Amino acid sequence: MPKLFAYTDGACSGNPGPGGWGALMQAMDGDKVVKERELKGGEANTTNNRMELLAAINALEALERDTEITVVTDSNYVKNGITGWIFGWKKNGWKNAAKKPVKNVELWQRLDEANARHRVTWEWVKGHAGHPENERADALARAGMAPFKPK
């Protein structure tokens, strides 16, 4: 049975500004890629954190049935949020430790729903450090942003 990985990344030109997200989906049999899919998108006026979240959301929402998957992100915001902070936010009515509304709450709620439908392992990888799949996710995010950048 192949193992499934999603390498996700977000990009923004200005923060806020035009942004993009990308996800590289890979099914692996040992160290061999047996199937691959690329996803990307973007928005005209957004933030880097929103794009990082949308990359993970779109990767998980692309799966049609309950799946065991490892999501690899270079965003501590996404990894720490979904594996830790979110439990307190939900308990506190989507307020953070400072009792303020959680930023990007609608995206966190979507990610929480998508995460609950699957058996997800979350991994962090250092961005822009030569990790081949993370570099490809970054290129997809930049390609997703391209149509929204001023000419």
Summary of the structure (lengths in Angstrom):
residues: 151
radius of gyration: 15.2
end to end distance: 45.9
largest distance: 47.1
contacts: 497
relative contact order: 0.25
helix: 39%
strand: 34%
